[in-house]
Amino acid sequence: MPGDYAIETIDLWRVYKDREREVIALRDVNIKVKKGELFGVLGPNGAGKTTLIRILTTLLLPTRGEAYVYGYNVNGEEHKIRPIINLVSGGEFGGYGLLRVEENLWMFSQFYGIPTKEAKRRIRELAEKINFEDKLRAFVRDLSLGERQKMNIIRGFLSDPLVIFLDEPTLGLDVPTARIIRNFIKSWLRENPDRTVLLTTHYMLEAEELCDRIAIIDRGKIVAVGTVDDLRRLAGNYISATIEFYGTKPPEGIPGIKGANLREISPGHFRGKIVGMDESDIIEYVEAIIKAGGKLRFFRLQKPSLEDVFISLVGRGIEE
C-alpha cells in the first residue's frame, strides 16, 4: 500500500495534447522505490525521465494513474511532499549572479524555514564535503560550469530531504568534479538509512557505480527493472562487439542484431557497439560490411555490459 515505499507509481500516464497531435510521454509506468534506496532511471533522450521527475516533484500532474512520495499523493497532497523533497538538475543555472554563493544558498535555505545559524553551518559543512569552501565568497556570475553544479548540489541537499531527485547531476562535468559528486551522494546515503535518491543519468558507469536498482525506460514505458546483475542476466544470451569501420553505411536487416550504438565520426566512418543474439549474428554483420565495400578498422568481441543490456532492450544507444 502507498506509504510502504519512498516512491511508488501505479499505472502512471502523462499525455500532452495540442491541436495537431497527441504525445504520450509516460505510459503505464509502475515503479516501487524502497526507502533508503538509490534508484536509477536510464533512457534515451525523450524517453520520459524528466517528465517522471516533474510528476514526482509535484511540478506536473499525471494524465491518469497515481504517484506517491512517502505515501503522499502528488495529486492533492503536494503540500506534504514539497517539504521532504528536493531536486537538482544537471546544467541548470540557479541563483542570482550579483549575489555571492553563500548569500544565494542562504536565500534558498529560507524557503525551507531553516534558521540562519543552522543554515550557515550546513552550507559550510556541505561545501567542505565537496571541496567548495573556497568559493563561498565568490560571485555566482564568476563560477565555472562545474562550480555552479557544486553550488546546486549544496542547494539541493541543504534542506536535508528525505527524498532527493537528481536529474543528470553530473551532465557535462569534468571527471574529477563528477567523481566528487558521486562520492558525496554515496556518503550522504550512508549517513541516514531513511534517505532516498532517484537518479537519472546518461552515464552507464555512473549508474553501475551508484544504483541499487535501475529502471530502463523507452518511449515512456518501463522495459526492465532490477539490479545491475539482474539486468546483465537479461543479456546473458547476447554477445556484443566494439567495432569501427569506414567506406559504407551500417548494415540493416540482420534479424539477429538486437541493437546498435554507432556514431559517424566522419563521413562514411562509424564507431560504436553492436549487440547480437550470438556470435554468428555478429559475424554476419561484419560480412555485410565487407560485402558492401567497407573496411574494418577495429573489432573486438566482449561480454555483455550494462550498455549492451540497454542496447538489446531499447535497440539503440542512450544518447540517441
N, C-alpha and C positions, 0 to 999 in steps of 0.2 A: 504494500500500500504506500501512497505518497508519504514521505517523511522518513522512510527506511533508507533512502538514498540521498546523497548530496544533490544529485541532478537526475531527473527522470523525465523522459518524453514518451508519450503514448499516442501512436498513430498521428504524428505531427505533420501537418501540411502547411506550406506557405505558397500562395499563388498570387502573382502580380498580373493585373489586367489593365489594358488600355483599349482604345477604340479599335485598334487593328489586330491585336494578338493577346494571347494568354501565355505567361511564362510560369512554369512550375519550378520554384526554387528549392522546395523541400517536398518530398512525397513519402508519407507513411514511415516517418522516422521514429524508431523505438530504440532508446538507449537508457542504460541504468549505470550511473557512476557512483561508486561506493564512497562513503566518507573517508577521507584520508588518502584517496587515490589520485595519481597523476594520470589523467586520461587524455589520450591524443586523438585528434581528428585529422586524417590525411585525405587530401583530394585535389584534383586538378583545379586550375583557375575556373571559377564559375560553378563549382560543384555544389555549393550551398553552405560552405563552412561559416562564412561571415554572417549569412542570414540566420543560421542556427544560433550563433553567439548573440546576435541582436535580439532574438526572441528570448533567450535565456537571461539576458541582462535587462529585460523589460523595455527595450528601445523599439520593439516591433511586436505586434500581436500576431499569433498564428491565424491562418485562414480557417483551419479546423484542427481538431486534436487537442491534446493537453501537454503542458510543460510545467514542471515543478522544480524549484530550487529550495532545498532543505524543507520540503513538504509544502511550500507556499506556491500557490498557483500564479503564473505570470499574468494571467488574465483576472485581475481583481484584487490581488494581494501584493502588487508591486511595491507598496509602501513598506511591507515587511521584508521584501527581498533586498531592496536597494541598500539598506544599512549594513548588510552582511556580505556584500559582494564588491568586487572592483574589476576593472577592465584595463588592460594595456594592449595597445595595437602597435605593430611594427611600423616605422616610418611616419608616425604621427608627430605633429608639432604642437605640443601642449604648452600653454603658458604664455606669458607676455614678455616680449623681447626687451622692454625697457626696465623690467624688474630683474633683480638678481635671482639666482637659482633658489637660494634659501627662502627668499621672500615669496617666490612662486609656490614653493612646496608648503610653506606656512599657510598661504591663502587656501590651498586645496584642503589642508587639514581642518580648516574652519568649517568647510562644508559638512564635515562629519562630526563637528562639535568636540574636537579634541582640544583640551586645554593647552594654552600656548606653551607652558613649560614642558608638558609631556610631548607636544608636537616637535619642539626643538630637539628634545632628547632622541625621539625616534628618527628624526631627519639625520642627525649626526651618526647614530648607530647604523642606520641603513647605508649611509654614504661610506662609512668605514668598511662595511662588508663587501662593497663593490668597487673599492678603490676610487672614490669620487669626492672625498672630503676636501681636496684642494680646489674643487670647482664650485663650492657652495657660495662663494662670494662673487663668482663670475656673473656677468650679464647673460641672460638666456640667448640673446641675439648673437653672442660670440661663440656659442657652443658648436662643436662638430656634430655630425650625424650620430656617431657613437655616444658622445657625451649627452646629447639630447635624449637618446634612448635610455641611458642610465638614469637621467632625471625622471623619465616616465616610469621606469621601474620603481624608483623610490616613491613616486606619487601613488602608484597602484598598490604598493604594499604598506603604505603609511597608515592606512586605516585598519591594518591587521584583519583583513577579511576572512570569513570562513571559507568562501569560495572565490577564487580569482580566475578570470578568463584571460588567457594570453593568446592574442591573435597575431601570429607571426612575430613574436617578440624580438627575434634576432635577425629580422629581414635586413639585408644589406650591410650588416656589421662585419668588421674585420674579425679574424679568427680569435685573437686574444680577448676582445670585448665580448664576443659571443660565449666564449668559454667561461668568463667571469659570471655572466648572467645565468648560464646553465648551472654552474656550481652553487650560485646563490639560491636558485629555485630549489635545488635538492636539499640544501641545508635548512631552508625555510620550512619545508615539509617535515623534515626530521624533528624540528623543534616542537611541533604540536601535531599529534596524530589525527586531530579533527579537521585540519586544514585540507582543502581540496583544490586541485588545479585542473582546468580544462584548457588544453593547449592545441592550437592549430599551427602547423609548420610545413614548409616546403622541403625541409632538410631531413632526409631519411636517417642519417646518422644521429641527428638530434633526437628524433623520435625513438630510435633504438636505445639511446643512452638514457633518456629521461622517463619514458612512459611505462606505466604498469600494464596498461592495456591500450589498444589502438582500435579506432573505428575507421574503416576506409569508406569514403563517401564519393559517389559519382552521379552526376546529373540529379542531385537532390535525394538520392536513395542510398541507404547504408547497404554495402555489399558484403562486408565482413567485419567481425569484431572479435578481438582476442588479444592474448599476449603476443609478444614478438615471436616466441616459439610456436604458439598456436598458428599464427599467420604463416610462418615459414613452412609448417607442415602442410598447409594448403597447396604449396608449390613443391611438395616433396616429389612428385612425379614429373615435374618440369625440369628443363635444363636451359641455361642461359648462356649467352656469349657476348663478349665485348668485341665490337667489330668496327673497322674503318676501311672504307673503300671509295673509289672515285671512278668516273667515266660512265656512270649510269645511275638511274634513279633506283630507290629501294624497290625490290620485287614485291608484287602483290599477288593475291590469290593462292597462297600456300596455306592450306587448311590447318596444318599442324602448328603454324606460328600464331601464338596467342596474343602477342603484342610486341610493339617496338617503341623505343625511345631514341630516335635518331635525330641528329642536328646536321643541317647543311652548313658546314663551316666555311665553305667557299663553293662557287658554282659547280655542281656535279660531284662534290666531295662531302661524304657523310661519315659521321662518327656517332657511336652510341651503343645501345644494348638491344638484343632481341631475345625473346623467350619462346621456346617451343615445347611441344609435348614430349619429345625425346630427341636424341642425338640425330636421328635420321632427318628430322624436320629442319634442324639447323644446317645439316649438310645440303639438303635440297635448296635452302635459301642461298647458301654460298654458291652452289652450282648455277642458280638462276642469275646471280650477279655476273659470273664468268661468261655464261652463255650470251648475256646482253652486252658483252664487250667491256664490262667493268674489271677493275683490278683491285685486289686486296692489298691493303697497306698494313693492317693489323688484325689479328683474330685470336681469341682466347676463350675456351670453354670454361665455365665455372659453376660452382654450387649455387643454388638459389639464395638470394638475399631478400631483405625486406622490399627493396626496389623491384626485384623480379616478381615478388608476390603482387605488388601493386600493378605492375605492367600486365601480368597474367589476368588479373581481375578486371582491370579498367580498359586494357587494350592500348594504353599509351602512357607516356611519362607524366609526371606530376606537374610539370611546368607548361603543359600544352593546354 
